[in-house]
Amino acid sequence: MLTDRHKIIIKAWIFGVFIALAVCWIIGANFLSDIFVWEKCPELDLFVKAPGVHMHTSEGWSKTHFGKYGFMAIPDVKSIPGPILEVWGSSHVEGFQVDDQYKLQSQINACLKHNPHLANITAVAIAHSDWKVGSYLDAIPTYEKFLCPSCHIIVLTNWNNFQNCRNYKNLNPRETHKKKNLIRLRKILYKLKLGFAFNIAVKWVRKSLPHIRFGPGTASSPNQDNLNPILAPPLQEWAFALEQFKQVTKLPVIFLYSPAIPTLEHGRIVTQDPYHDWALQFELLCYKFHFGFINVTDNNNKYFQEYGKFPRGFHNGKLAKGHSNKAAYSIMAHALCAYLEKHQHDIYSN
């Protein structure tokens, strides 16, 4: 039989648990990255991010507003007058690490508005964290029909973007997040501001489960030979991808290359892109296919020399490492606007 002292201890433990959970909820809801909510968009026949606000704090500290049809920083993309530039990319184009006004599409639009010849053009970002060039090839016809753009901008931040190009027809991004039960769970957690707990659980599962071993002996280490970079550029893969762009769209295509240069390696500042020769080879291939190509490596180095800021990294991450920051987006935006100023006839002719 429980004594009064035991009852008091049990009540104190129960009260302590509730207090601890409340503190965790307050901290998590206000200081940790939120969860994404998905919904089916009938107009696109795709699952897109639902209208709302997403807070991101794991790298950078920002809020992203989603409007109709899953587009960032634009309440209703269908209400945009004038020509549209579709800006394609991965997480570097999503830019969840910075607020809406500093994202790539916003900085492009701010730059365009200062040019009287380009002021009526609007850039619209279409990006997903795990998308590569093959994903763009698959999705371009859908978004081209929906937005009727004048040009496609393909942002390349590394040469891994060309993986799986030959299998792009089997990627099918329409299946992304199609599990209805998971969509319902995400909506509930978002409303309860418990998305941070879902993110923590998913991150733990992804990091821990692959390393759980039940066999005896020493764990095998990765093959070091596989870690060495390929010295020769994959010209055939590039040519195949560019040929596919010719097949899926008749609009102008401009590739914007923004490497993680300058950066820090072993305590030294590196200003030379190790894939400089690759970029030159790809540029020649783009000219062959009549595609535009912009390389902002020199722009990045010049910006660093003037302001001492790297194009990658945030205050709560590794210096010069990670995702593109607002400095990188500003550099890319100005380089693109300068290119469009010289080739504006290609945009307005479409």
C-alpha positions in Angstrom: 0.0 0.0 0.0 1.3 3.4 -1.0 2.0 5.8 1.7 1.4 9.6 1.5 5.1 10.1 0.9 5.0 7.7 -2.1 2.0 9.4 -3.5 3.7 12.8 -3.3 6.8 11.4 -5.1 4.7 9.8 -7.9 2.8 13.1 -8.4 6.0 15.0 -8.4 7.4 12.7 -11.1 4.3 13.0 -13.2 4.3 16.8 -12.9 8.0 16.8 -13.8 7.4 14.8 -16.9 4.7 17.2 -18.1 6.8 20.2 -17.3 9.8 18.7 -19.2 7.6 17.9 -22.2 6.2 21.4 -22.2 9.7 22.9 -22.1 10.8 20.6 -25.0 7.7 21.6 -27.0 8.2 25.3 -26.4 11.9 25.1 -27.4 11.3 22.8 -30.4 8.3 24.7 -31.8 10.2 28.0 -31.7 13.9 27.1 -32.3 14.0 24.0 -34.4 13.2 23.5 -38.1 9.5 22.9 -39.0 8.0 20.1 -41.0 6.9 20.3 -44.6 3.2 19.7 -45.4 2.3 18.3 -48.8 -1.0 18.4 -50.8 -2.1 17.2 -54.2 -2.2 20.0 -56.8 -4.8 19.0 -59.5 -3.6 21.6 -61.9 -0.1 20.1 -62.0 -1.1 16.6 -61.1 1.8 16.7 -58.6 2.2 16.7 -54.8 3.4 20.2 -53.8 4.1 22.0 -50.6 0.9 23.3 -49.0 0.4 27.1 -48.5 1.9 28.2 -45.2 5.1 29.2 -43.5 8.2 26.9 -43.0 10.8 27.7 -40.4 14.4 26.5 -41.0 17.0 26.7 -38.3 19.4 23.7 -38.9 21.5 25.8 -41.3 20.9 29.5 -41.3 17.8 30.9 -39.6 14.8 31.8 -41.9 11.2 31.5 -42.8 9.8 30.5 -46.2 6.3 31.4 -47.3 4.6 29.0 -49.7 1.7 30.2 -51.9 -0.7 28.4 -54.2 0.6 25.5 -56.3 3.6 25.1 -54.0 5.6 28.1 -55.2 7.9 29.9 -52.7 7.6 33.6 -51.9 4.7 34.1 -54.5 1.1 34.1 -53.2 -0.4 33.2 -56.6 2.0 32.4 -59.5 -0.9 32.5 -62.0 -1.4 36.2 -61.3 2.1 37.1 -62.6 1.9 39.4 -65.7 4.6 39.4 -68.3 7.3 36.8 -69.2 8.3 34.2 -66.7 11.8 32.7 -66.2 11.6 29.2 -64.7 14.6 28.7 -62.4 15.4 25.0 -61.9 17.6 23.6 -59.2 18.0 21.5 -56.0 18.2 22.7 -52.4 20.6 25.5 -53.5 17.7 27.0 -55.4 15.1 26.3 -52.7 17.2 28.4 -50.4 15.4 27.5 -47.2 18.5 28.7 -45.3 17.6 32.4 -46.1 14.4 34.5 -45.9 12.3 35.0 -48.9 13.7 38.4 -49.9 17.2 36.8 -50.1 16.4 33.7 -52.1 17.7 33.4 -55.6 14.4 34.1 -57.4 13.8 37.1 -55.2 17.3 38.6 -55.9 16.9 37.9 -59.6 13.6 39.7 -59.6 15.0 42.7 -57.7 17.8 42.9 -60.2 15.4 42.7 -63.1 13.3 45.5 -61.7 16.2 47.8 -61.8 16.7 47.2 -65.5 14.1 49.0 -67.7 14.5 46.5 -70.5 13.9 43.5 -68.2 11.5 45.0 -65.6 8.4 43.1 -66.7 10.1 39.6 -66.4 9.6 37.5 -63.3 11.7 34.6 -62.1 9.9 31.7 -60.6 11.9 29.0 -58.7 11.0 25.3 -59.3 13.2 23.3 -57.0 13.4 20.2 -54.8 16.2 19.1 -52.5 16.9 15.8 -54.2 16.2 16.9 -57.8 18.9 16.5 -60.4 19.0 17.3 -64.2 17.0 14.2 -64.9 14.2 15.5 -62.6 14.1 18.8 -64.5 13.8 16.9 -67.8 10.8 15.0 -66.5 9.0 18.0 -64.9 9.7 20.7 -67.5 6.8 19.8 -69.9 4.3 19.9 -66.9 5.5 23.3 -65.6 6.0 24.7 -69.1 2.3 24.0 -69.9 1.2 25.4 -66.6 3.2 28.7 -66.6 4.0 29.3 -70.3 7.5 30.6 -69.5 9.9 32.3 -71.9 13.1 30.7 -70.7 14.5 27.9 -68.5 17.4 28.6 -66.1 19.2 25.5 -64.9 21.3 26.1 -61.8 24.3 23.7 -61.4 26.2 23.8 -58.1 28.2 20.6 -58.7 28.6 18.0 -61.5 26.7 15.3 -59.6 23.6 17.1 -60.9 23.9 15.0 -64.1 23.5 11.6 -62.3 20.7 9.3 -63.6 20.0 11.4 -66.7 19.6 8.4 -68.9 16.9 7.0 -66.5 15.0 10.3 -66.0 11.8 8.9 -67.5 11.7 6.4 -64.6 12.3 9.0 -61.9 8.7 10.2 -61.9 8.7 12.9 -59.2 4.8 12.8 -59.3 5.1 9.9 -56.8 6.9 12.0 -54.3 5.2 12.0 -50.9 2.1 10.2 -52.3 1.4 8.2 -49.1 -1.8 9.6 -47.9 -1.3 8.5 -44.3 2.0 10.3 -44.1 0.5 13.4 -45.6 -2.2 13.4 -42.9 0.3 12.8 -40.2 2.4 15.7 -41.4 -0.6 18.0 -41.4 -1.5 17.0 -37.8 2.1 17.5 -36.5 2.3 20.9 -38.3 -0.9 22.2 -36.7 0.3 20.9 -33.3 3.8 22.4 -33.9 5.3 19.0 -33.4 7.0 18.9 -36.7 10.4 19.2 -35.1 9.9 15.9 -33.3 9.1 14.2 -36.6 12.3 15.7 -38.1 14.4 14.5 -35.2 13.0 10.9 -35.5 13.5 10.7 -39.2 17.1 12.1 -38.9 17.9 9.5 -36.2 16.5 6.6 -38.3 18.4 7.7 -41.4 21.7 8.1 -39.6 21.5 5.1 -37.2 19.8 2.2 -38.9 22.3 1.9 -41.8 25.1 1.5 -39.2 23.4 -1.1 -37.0 25.2 -4.5 -37.4 24.3 -7.9 -36.1 27.3 -9.9 -37.6 30.6 -10.5 -35.7 33.9 -9.0 -36.7 35.2 -5.6 -37.7 32.9 -3.3 -39.7 34.1 -2.9 -43.3 35.3 0.6 -44.4 34.4 2.2 -47.7 36.5 1.5 -50.7 38.9 4.4 -50.9 39.2 4.1 -54.7 35.5 5.0 -54.9 36.2 8.3 -53.1 38.6 9.6 -55.7 37.1 12.0 -58.2 36.7 11.1 -61.9 39.4 12.9 -63.8 37.7 12.9 -67.2 34.5 14.8 -67.8 31.5 12.6 -68.7 31.0 14.2 -72.1 28.6 11.5 -73.4 26.3 11.9 -70.4 26.3 15.7 -70.9 25.6 15.4 -74.6 22.8 13.0 -73.9 21.3 15.4 -71.3 21.5 18.4 -73.6 19.9 16.5 -76.4 17.1 15.6 -74.1 16.6 19.2 -73.3 16.2 19.8 -77.0 13.5 17.2 -77.0 11.5 18.3 -74.0 11.5 22.1 -74.7 11.8 24.5 -77.6 12.5 27.4 -75.3 15.9 29.0 -74.6 17.9 27.1 -71.9 20.6 28.8 -69.8 22.9 26.9 -67.5 24.1 28.8 -64.5 27.2 27.2 -62.8 28.0 28.3 -59.2 30.6 26.1 -57.6 31.6 26.2 -53.9 34.5 28.5 -54.7 36.2 30.2 -52.9 36.3 27.8 -50.0 38.5 26.6 -47.1 40.6 23.4 -47.3 43.0 22.5 -44.5 43.1 26.1 -43.2 43.8 27.6 -46.6 41.6 29.6 -48.9 41.0 27.9 -52.3 40.1 30.1 -55.2 40.7 27.6 -58.1 37.8 25.4 -59.1 39.1 21.8 -59.3 36.6 21.2 -62.0 37.6 24.3 -64.0 38.4 22.2 -67.1 35.0 20.4 -66.8 33.2 23.8 -66.9 35.1 24.8 -70.0 34.2 21.5 -71.7 30.5 21.8 -70.7 30.5 25.4 -71.9 31.7 24.3 -75.4 29.0 21.6 -75.4 26.4 24.2 -74.5 27.4 26.4 -77.5 27.2 23.3 -79.7 23.6 22.8 -78.6 22.8 26.5 -78.7 22.3 26.8 -75.0 23.5 29.6 -72.8 26.2 29.1 -70.1 27.1 31.3 -67.2 30.1 30.6 -64.9 30.2 32.7 -61.7 33.4 31.3 -60.3 35.3 34.5 -61.1 32.4 36.6 -59.7 32.6 34.6 -56.4 36.3 35.2 -56.1 35.9 38.9 -56.8 33.1 39.2 -54.3 35.3 37.5 -51.7 38.2 39.9 -52.4 36.0 42.9 -52.0 33.8 41.9 -49.0 35.6 38.9 -47.4 32.5 36.7 -47.6 32.2 33.2 -48.9 29.3 32.1 -51.1 28.6 29.1 -49.0 28.1 28.7 -45.2 26.1 30.2 -42.4 26.7 31.4 -38.8 25.5 28.2 -37.3 27.4 25.9 -39.7 30.9 25.3 -41.1 32.6 28.4 -42.6 32.6 28.3 -46.4 30.8 24.9 -46.4 27.2 23.9 -46.9 24.4 25.5 -48.9 24.5 28.7 -50.9 23.9 31.9 -48.8 22.5 35.3 -49.8 25.9 36.5 -51.1 25.9 33.6 -53.6 22.4 34.4 -54.6 23.2 38.0 -55.2 26.2 37.0 -57.3 24.2 34.6 -59.4 21.3 37.1 -59.8 23.5 39.9 -61.1 25.4 37.6 -63.4 22.1 36.2 -64.9 20.7 39.7 -65.3 23.8 40.9 -67.1 23.5 37.9 -69.4 19.8 38.5 -70.1 20.6 42.2 -70.9 22.8 41.0 -73.7 20.4 38.3 -74.9 17.0 39.8 -74.1 15.8 39.2 -77.7 15.8 35.5 -76.9 13.5 36.0 -74.0 11.0 38.3 -75.6 10.9 36.3 -78.9 9.2 33.5 -76.9 
